[in-house]
Amino acid sequence: MHKGAVPGLSVAVVSRERVLLARGYGLADLRTQAPATASTSYLWFSMTKIVTATAALRLADEGRLDLDAPVGEYVPDLKAPGGRQPQVGQLLNHTAGLANPLPVRWAHRAEAPAPDPAALLRRVTRGRRAFRRPPGGAARYSNVGYLALGQVVEAAAGMPFERYARRAVLRPLGMRTAFTYSPGTERATGYVRAARIVDPLLRRVLPEGIVGDRHGRHLSLNPFYVDGRAYGGLVGDVMGAGRFLRMHLRDGELDGERILAPGTARRMRVIDQPGKVFEHGLGWFRRPTGSPEDRVEHYGTGVGFWNVMRLYPDRGIGVVVMSNSTTSYAFEPMFSLLAGASWS
């Protein structure tokens, strides 16, 4: 944390049966000096995608969503040029061929209304620019793909995406995780570490009202939410993320609540789509390491927050780290230490 100038960080380590470690380090807020704890809420950003994938695959388990169907059957506005159309399953593993524009302005102040998700998807996919490659090729990470998957889930479930995610995943798992901050939540303030000279530039680049006050090397961010709930909209703490990891370690079940069929949860951990930067499965991905070690992961990074969750299925261990730092930090030694520890 010192080397990376990380203000605050929370970590949880879980096994299939219990929480092994849950702690916070540093400060959730530099102005008030509020400490980071295991109950501090952070923006999940793209760690949301694995929850979205889980919700979609629950619908598939129930026979309500066809992964082999063209996306256009659920989202008529989203059609690729030419004859080949992306399938729902290709949204899950990032092989649908969709572009990945930088979502710098896909955010709004916490007190402002959220944009309509269908309208947001239409806006970012307008014209031929939505598709960069033919469907079914090499995996290329796409936020737009998971925006579209949220609309697919909404159509198949017959209710708004966020309501179905709460009903099918978050609430059954008892997660203190939602798409808004809960009243009384211990909330981490997001920070950008940058020289004072770039403050005016950040205020122009980011949506109005999000950039806050400066605290030494760090520029604070006022509370905000991500516009695309299905690709990056969750808010919560490492305890909730830990319960989600335990469910996946237990092949889709936790405390008697069956979220996914066992075979579906195991199938999600199969990384079979090579791609640039990440290798992908149905939701989970991993960076190529050249090692036979069995692990899958998902990052959640953006302005103000930098998070990682990872499963080590062979060891029966899950680790999640959430921080209020915009820039990356040397988390791999910590993950190696925590995943390789002899827990008793």
Buried (B, 14 or more C-beta within 10 A) or exposed (E): BEEBBBBBBBBBBBBBEEBBBBEBBBBBBBEEEBBBBBBBBBBBBBBBBBBBBBBBBBBBBEEEBBBEBBBBBBBEBBBBEEEEBBBBBBBBBBBBBBBEBEBEEBBBBBEEEBEEBBEBBBEBBEEEEBBBBBBEBEBBBBBBBBBBBBBBBBBBBEEBBBEBBBBBBBEBBEBBBBBBBEEEBBBBBBBBBBEEEEBEEBBEEBBEBBBBEBBEBBBBBBBBBBBBBBBBBBBBBBBBBBBBBBBBBBBBBBEEEBBBBEEBBBBBBEBEBEBEEBBBBBBBBBEEEEEEEEBBBBBBBBBBBBBBBBBBBEBBBBBBBBBBBBBEBEBEEBBEEBBEEEBE
